[in-house]
Amino acid sequence: MKIALLSYSTKPRGGVVHTLALAEALAAAGQDVTVWSLGRGGDSGFFRPVDDAVRLRIVPFPDGPAVGAPPLASPVGVLPPAKPGGGPPPSRQAEGEGVGERILRSIATLREAFAPAASSYDIVHAQDCISANAVGRCIRTVHHLDHFITPELAACHERAIVEPYAHICVSRSVAGELADGWGLKAEVIPNGVAYERFATTDPAARASWRDRLGTYVLTVGGIEPRKGSLDLLEAYALLRDRHPESVRLVIAGGETLFDYRDYRARWEARAAELGVDPVVLGAVPDDDLPALVGAAGAFAFPSLKEGFGLAAMEALAAGVPLVVRDLPVLREVFGPAARFAATQPGLAAELGRALTHDDPARRAAGRELAARHTWAEAARRHMDFYRSLS
């Protein structure tokens, strides 16, 4: 099959990680795969090298016109990056360009580039609402469902659900939302995970992170509403009250299309009020990420909305205790491998237990769960689904 996989960004977000790993697994299974994406901020490639068996089409997407938008809030507790390219992420929101304008320009730019090639593919598979709006007839993976108030984004989200001719979800919970809200039946194909990459990290690299950061709770995904960043901040302050020994909160990742400056400013102001100083690393170089995860004392995943939780599954592969928000989708995905919390005090308590009480059975369950989620199996199930549609 000649397959086009489409994403909205080259940056290390969960959907982009999924797209590249799936593309490589499909190519390894003998398929002809091309990944299309917008290259924001001058990017001409993805955040990591991609197997040569996968073709790449990066469509230039220059920043919009600057009209004097307010500056970004300064980061909190930022350490020097481990390598060039780390540190706090710049906003991908162009100065002066609203989210709605940027969404429409993203769709138009990708549509113009992809349209001449569209008929050459047997399968066109969009991984997000922007690419689904850009390419017309397609299969769509719905990673999670959102509720937007920006009119252009709300319309983009709705069209990207109702217009594709077939749907894939990465969990039964999201497929259930799709069925309940839109009457659509989706194929459920869970994410894979790069198990060996996270399970066999270099001890010296892990020690280097511990030397830099001490004992730390890690979260990956940046500071934004969907990731429950304010709840985690409040829980961390409670954790520090109960465990006066030095435990740091470390936040990695966070590259996003959206403008979360107001939320980030509230988060920073609240951190100052609470007297805590989290470490904000921003986008960590891809080669450094597994050791950063593996060196953590615990991994926090307090998201308010998720479809699967790939970063959390990577933490399980690394043998790191996992504490997640008590959501049906996360109960489905992680079961006995994670600790669950529904409130800020509960999150603090479970993080404290994860840091101080070894739980070999839960750790073994986590590693076993992560090892079962292979990209080869995900690719096989995608190929079966593609063929079922012909």
Helices and strands as residue ranges (DSSP letters): E 2-7, H 14-28, E 32-40, E 55-61, H 99-114, G 115-120, E 123-126, H 129-135, E 139-142, H 151-162, E 166-169, H 172-182, E 187-188, H 195-199, H 203-213, E 216-220, G 225-227, H 229-242, E 248-252, H 261-274, E 279-282, G 286-288, H 289-294, E 298-301, H 310-317, E 322-325, H 328-334, G 335-337, E 339-341, H 344-356, H 360-372, H 375-388
